[in-house]
């Protein structure tokens, strides 16, 4: 016999407070199949669904069959979200790399668009995971009154009430404050990797920095030239070098009227 969902006391969260919000760039964009006007609109909805559930989907993580069904209106947005939550990528990266408590927190954030209320809600949903399995838990979340009242069958889940009035910044996105892997698996996989800086950066005041054309700007180049090894000189043997072939010779093409000069030129040609 499966244990029903335990009762937990909701706390006053931003997602439960109705407020007047002025649309802006910081407000989340609501994607729905009710306002699809072109094929690019359905493409934007699909990409937004991958960002909401996976944060980033590689080519191997995509679900082309579910995309085809959504494009042809065979399934609703809620069915598409259910397929992504039950996909091998989500099961391997979220369900397999986290405890039941953390898996509940991440699924509630992505499917219901809010943080868990307290430890009581985390415990209640984790019991559903343990008794009904992963598929029963996903069905219970997507069939809950909260999901149907806020998103229904046509609206893609989004982070509700992220921007708060009278505050310089609102709530952080779920993908930033809730990493995909648990602390244990992050240590096993070796990240985050520490960055070791071997050289310390020293502060130099603006008035002490060298100006354009200063010799100090070329000191690194001079040091590089002084440390470089000189090229060895090449030794060329003089034996077998025909120096006479390198001497330019001008041929006399004009006629010579003096027979003595003509005989001297002819003798020079024969000697050459």
N, C-alpha and C positions, 0 to 999 in steps of 0.2 A: 504494500500500500504506500503510495507516494505521499510525502508530507506536504500539506498545503503551505502556501506562502504565509510566513509569520507576520503578525502585525508589528509595525514600527511607527514611531511618531515622527512625522515630517517636521523639519525645522524651517524657519523663515529664511529661505534662500532667495537669491535674486530672480531665479526662474519662476518662483511662485508669486512674485510681486508684480501686479499690473502697473505699468507706467506709461507716461506719454513720451515717446521718443521721436526725435526729428530725424528723418532719413539722411544718411550721409555716407561717406566712403568707409567709415568704421563700422557701419551696421552690416550684419551678415546678409548676403543675398539669398533670397528664398527661391529655390528651384521647385517647380511643380509642373506636372503634365497638363494642367488646366490652361496654361498660357503658352503652350508650344505653338510657334508660328512657322518654323522652318526646321530643316534638318540640323542646322547648327545649334539650335536651342536644345535638342535632345542630346547632341554631343556634349554640350556644356553641362547638362544635368548628369550625364554618365561620368564625366571627369570629376565633377564635384562629389559624386557618390564615392569614387575611389579615394579622393582626398579625405572625405569624412570618415571612411571606414579604415582604409589602409594608410592614410597620410600620403603615400606615394606608391603607385603600382607600376612595376616593370612590365615588359611585354609578356613575360612568362606568368605574371600574376593576374592578368586580365581574364575575364570570363566572357568569351565571344558568344557563347550560346545564350547566356542571360541577356547580353546586350542586344542580340537579334530579337529575342522575345519582347524586350521592352520597346524596341523601335517599331515592331509590328503590332503593338498594343495587345499582346497576348498575356502579359503580366502587368501588374501595377508596380508603382515605385516601392511599396512596402514589400512586395515579393522579390524585387530586385535587391533591396537591402538585406532581406532574409537570405538570399542566395550568397551574397558577399560575406555575411556573418558565418555562414555554414561552409564556406569554401575551404579548400585545403590550405590556402595561404593564411587565412585568419586563424584557422585551427592550429597550424604549425607555429606561427609567429606570436600569437597571443595566448591561446589556450595551452599550448605545449611548453611555453617559456615562462609561465607565471603560476603563482598559486591561485586557488579558487577565489580568494578574497581580492587579489589584484585583478584577476580576470573579470570579476564582477564589476569592479570600479571602471575599468576601461570600456567594457561593453555598455554600461549605463551612460557613460559620457558620450559614446559614439551613437548609440541608438536613441536615447532619450534627450540628449543635448544638455545635460546638466551633470554636476557632481553628485555623488551619493550623499544622502542626508547625514547619516551617522553610521556608526559601527553596527547598529541594529539592522539597518537595511542591507549592509554588506553581508551580515550573517544570514539574513533571511534569504537573499538570492543565492548565496553559496550553498545553502541546504537544497535549494532547487537544482543546482548543478550536480550535487552529489547524489540526489535521489532520482532525478529525471534525465540526467545526462546533459550534454551540451545542446543537443537539438531541442530538448524540452525546455531548457532555460531560454534559448533564443525565441522560441514560440511564445513563452510566457511574457517576455519583455515586449515583443511586437504586438501581442494581443491584449496588452494591458490598456486600461482606460486612459492612462496618461499619454501613451503613444497615440491612441486613436483620437483623443481630444486635441492634441497639439499638431499632429502631422497627418493623420488619416491614411488613406491609401495613395494619395497623389503627391504629397509634399515630402521632399527629402529632408531628413533630420539635419539640424544645424545647432550650433551652440547658442542657446537662448540667453538673452540679457547679458551679453558679454561686455558691452559698453555701459558703464555706470555714470549717471549724472554726478556733477560736482566732484569728479575725480580726474586726475591728470591721465590715468591709464586704467583700463578695465581689467577684467579677468584674463589671465593668460590662456592661450589656446590649449586644448587638451593634449595635443601632440607634444607640446613643450614641457608641460608640468607632469605629464604621465608618459614616460618613455615606453617603448614597445617591450623591452626586456626588463625583467626583474633585476634587483641588485646582485643576486647570486649568479645569474646567467651573464650579466655584464662583466663580472669578475672572471668568469670562465672563458668568455669570448675575448677578454683582454681589452675592453674599452670602458670608459674613456681613457685613451692613452695619454700619459703625462707628456707635456712638451718641455724638454730640457733646453734651456738657453745657456750656451757655454760662455758667451761674451755678454757682459753687462753694458747696457746703453747708458752713456753719460749725458747729462744735460749740458748743452752749450748755449749760453745767452745769445740773443740775436745780435748784439753789438760786437760779440767776439767771433762770429762766423765770418769766414773769408768772403770778400766781395768778388764779383766777376772780374776775371783777369788777374787775380792774386796768385803769386807763385805757390802758395800753399795748396792750391787746388791741383797742382801738377806734381806734388811730392810723391804720391803713390806711383805715378808713372816713372818718375826718376828712380825710385827705389827698385822698381821692377827691372829697369834697364841695368842697374848696377849689379843686381843679383843674377842676371842672366849670364850664361856661359858664352864666351866668344866662339865664333865659328872657326874651325881649323882651316888654315890656308892650304890651297891645293898646289901641289908641285907638278909642274909640266916639264917634261924633258925636251931639250932643244934638238935632240937627234931626230932626224927625219922630218924636220919642219922646213918647208920650202919658203924661204924669205923672199926670193925673187918673184914668186907668184903674187906676193902681196904688194909689190911695187906697181903703181899705176903706169900704164904705157899709153901714149897718145899716138894714134896712127895718122901719118901725113897723107892727106888725100888730094891736096892741091898740087898742080903741076910745077915742077922746078925747072927754070930756064937755064940755070947755071949747070953745065955738064959736070963740073967738079963736085958741086953739092949733091947732084943727083947720084953720082957714083958713091959718095960717102953715105948717103941714106940707104942705098942698095946694099952696101957692105954691112951697114948696121943691122939691116933686116936679116941678112944671111948669118950674121954672128948670133943674132937672137935665136 
